[in-house]
Amino acid sequence: MTKLSVNINKIATLRNSRGGNTPNVAQFAKDVQQFGAEGVTVHPRPDERHIRYQDAFDLKPIVYTEFNIEGNPIPKFVDMVLEIKPTQVTLVPDAEDAITSNAGWDTIKHHGFLSEIIQEFKQNNIRTSIFLDPDMKQVEGAKATGADRIELYTEAFAHQYGLGNETAIVPYSECAAFAHSLNLGINAGHDLSLENIKFFKENIPELLEVSIGHALIAESLYLGVENVVNMYLHKLK
């Protein structure tokens, strides 16, 4: 069974565009859980252009499913995660000026850094995941850091699938099978949507969790949030 974690960054982006507190990020997190989502994801960035660090703290008592905090482990981010102690932290190598996540970690080059950070999180009973391109060597490198899971960066799959190229799933299927053999859990995220999620899930039987934000929010403009959350749950199960 694959869990759906709803990334609520776009709700914060909409709120921030006008100031004030509409839409209310905390209320949205409550609502998507009530609608059936099995997790809430946030990805605070240093410039706080969408989710703010304070939002992450405010969500701690509200998220009663799984709380996943994503980000580049700069000192401020690490301190926040250690204080909040979410269910999971997903390490993403974002440049500070990145519009959105655009690459996975080089787990071989950054082995020492990632290992040290992951050890600290695991000592605090926080599950760790590393954002990765579908590359066997990087999966092996992730295992060597002591991470609990990997999150497959799925933009390339989503783009090619949209063009009709179903073979784009192959490197993801192969890496997921390899990760599973190494006892690494498999998550996935980025540009997954109602259009491609069923095919992706069918070809990644080991998939534990997907984190979906941009597409889910965009689809909800037409179909409604509760309806869209349940559409994803149906396709994932």
C-alpha positions in Angstrom: 0.0 0.0 0.0 1.5 3.4 -1.1 0.8 6.4 1.2 -0.1 9.8 -0.2 1.6 12.7 1.4 0.2 16.1 0.3 2.8 18.8 -0.2 1.1 22.0 0.9 3.8 24.5 -0.3 1.5 25.9 -3.0 -1.2 26.8 -0.4 1.5 28.9 1.3 2.5 30.5 -2.0 -1.1 31.6 -2.5 -1.4 32.9 1.0 1.9 34.8 0.7 0.8 36.5 -2.5 -1.7 38.6 -0.7 -0.5 38.7 2.9 -2.8 37.7 5.7 -3.7 34.1 6.4 -6.0 33.1 3.5 -5.9 30.3 2.6 -5.0 29.0 6.0 -2.1 26.6 5.7 -2.8 24.9 9.0 -6.5 24.4 8.2 -5.6 23.0 4.8 -3.3 20.5 6.5 -6.2 19.4 8.8 -8.5 19.1 5.8 -6.4 17.0 3.6 -5.8 14.5 6.4 -9.6 14.4 7.1 -10.1 13.8 3.4 -7.8 10.7 3.6 -4.3 11.8 2.9 -1.8 9.8 4.9 0.8 12.5 5.3 1.6 16.2 5.0 4.8 17.4 3.3 6.4 20.9 3.6 9.6 22.1 1.9 10.7 25.4 3.6 13.4 27.2 1.6 15.8 29.8 3.0 13.9 32.7 1.4 10.6 31.4 2.8 8.8 32.3 -0.4 6.2 29.7 0.3 6.2 27.6 3.4 7.9 29.5 6.3 9.9 28.0 9.0 7.2 29.1 11.5 4.6 27.2 9.4 6.6 24.0 10.1 6.5 24.6 13.8 2.8 25.5 13.7 2.0 22.3 11.9 3.7 20.0 14.4 0.6 19.6 16.7 -1.7 19.5 13.7 -0.3 16.7 11.6 -1.5 13.5 13.2 -0.6 11.3 10.1 3.0 11.4 8.9 4.8 14.7 8.8 7.5 14.9 6.2 9.9 17.9 6.1 12.0 18.3 3.0 15.0 20.6 2.4 18.6 21.3 2.1 20.2 20.5 5.4 21.7 23.9 6.1 22.2 24.6 9.8 18.9 26.5 10.2 17.0 23.6 8.6 18.8 21.0 10.7 18.0 22.9 13.9 14.3 23.2 12.9 14.0 19.5 12.2 15.7 18.4 15.4 13.3 20.6 17.4 10.1 19.5 15.5 11.1 15.8 15.2 8.8 15.0 12.2 8.1 11.5 11.1 10.5 11.9 8.2 13.1 14.3 6.9 13.8 14.2 3.2 17.2 15.7 2.2 17.1 17.7 -1.0 20.2 19.4 -2.5 18.4 22.7 -3.4 20.4 25.7 -4.5 19.2 28.7 -2.5 17.8 30.3 -5.7 16.2 27.2 -7.2 12.6 27.7 -8.3 11.9 24.0 -7.5 14.0 20.9 -6.8 15.9 20.0 -10.0 18.4 17.3 -9.1 19.1 14.5 -6.7 22.1 14.1 -4.4 25.5 12.9 -5.5 25.6 10.4 -2.6 29.2 9.4 -3.4 30.7 12.9 -3.5 28.7 14.0 -0.4 29.0 10.7 1.5 30.6 12.2 4.6 28.3 15.1 4.9 25.1 13.1 4.4 26.3 10.3 6.7 26.9 12.8 9.5 23.5 14.6 9.1 21.6 11.3 8.8 23.2 9.9 11.9 22.1 12.9 13.9 18.6 12.7 12.7 18.3 8.9 13.3 19.7 9.4 16.8 16.6 11.6 17.3 14.2 8.9 15.9 13.6 10.7 12.7 13.2 8.6 9.6 15.6 9.8 6.8 15.2 9.8 3.1 17.5 11.1 0.3 16.3 12.7 -2.9 17.8 10.8 -5.8 18.0 10.6 -9.5 17.3 7.0 -10.7 20.9 5.9 -10.8 22.1 2.6 -9.4 25.4 4.0 -8.1 23.6 6.8 -6.3 21.2 4.2 -4.7 24.2 2.2 -3.5 25.7 5.5 -2.2 22.5 6.3 -0.3 22.6 2.9 1.4 26.2 3.6 2.5 25.1 6.9 4.3 22.8 5.0 6.6 19.6 6.5 5.1 16.3 4.7 5.7 14.8 5.5 2.4 15.3 7.1 -1.0 12.9 9.5 -2.8 13.1 9.0 -6.5 13.1 12.3 -8.4 10.4 11.7 -11.0 10.5 14.8 -13.2 12.2 13.0 -16.1 9.6 10.2 -16.0 6.7 12.5 -15.9 7.9 14.5 -18.8 8.6 11.5 -21.0 5.4 9.8 -20.0 3.5 12.9 -21.1 5.1 12.5 -24.5 3.9 8.9 -24.7 7.2 7.3 -23.8 6.3 4.6 -21.3 9.8 3.1 -21.3 10.8 6.1 -19.2 9.7 4.0 -16.2 12.5 1.5 -16.7 15.3 3.2 -14.8 12.9 3.9 -11.9 11.7 0.3 -11.8 15.3 -1.0 -11.8 16.5 1.4 -9.1 13.5 0.7 -6.9 14.1 -3.1 -7.2 17.8 -2.5 -6.4 17.0 -0.3 -3.4 14.5 -2.8 -2.1 17.2 -5.5 -2.3 19.4 -3.3 -0.1 16.5 -2.9 2.4 16.0 0.8 1.5 12.5 2.1 1.5 11.3 3.8 -1.7 9.4 7.1 -1.9 8.9 9.2 -5.0 8.0 12.8 -6.0 8.1 15.6 -8.5 5.6 16.2 -11.3 3.5 13.1 -10.4 -0.1 13.7 -11.3 -3.5 12.0 -11.8 -2.4 11.4 -15.3 0.7 9.3 -14.5 0.5 8.1 -10.9 -1.4 4.8 -11.6 1.2 3.8 -14.3 4.1 4.7 -12.0 2.6 2.8 -9.0 1.9 -0.3 -11.1 5.6 -0.4 -12.2 7.1 0.3 -8.7 5.4 -2.3 -6.5 7.8 -1.5 -3.7 6.6 2.1 -3.5 5.9 3.2 0.1 5.0 6.9 -0.3 4.5 9.6 -2.9 4.7 13.3 -2.1 2.5 15.4 -4.5 1.8 19.1 -4.3 1.8 21.2 -7.4 -0.2 18.9 -9.6 -2.7 18.0 -6.8 -3.4 21.6 -6.0 -3.7 22.5 -9.7 -6.1 19.6 -10.3 -8.1 20.6 -7.2 -8.9 24.0 -8.8 -11.2 22.1 -11.2 -12.2 19.0 -9.3 -12.1 20.0 -5.6 -9.5 19.1 -3.0 -11.5 16.3 -1.3 -12.3 14.7 -4.6 -8.7 14.9 -5.9 -7.2 13.4 -2.7 -9.6 10.5 -3.0 -8.8 10.1 -6.7 -5.1 9.7 -5.8 -5.9 7.3 -3.1 -7.9 5.2 -5.5 -5.2 5.1 -8.1 -2.5 4.3 -5.5 -4.4 1.4 -4.0 
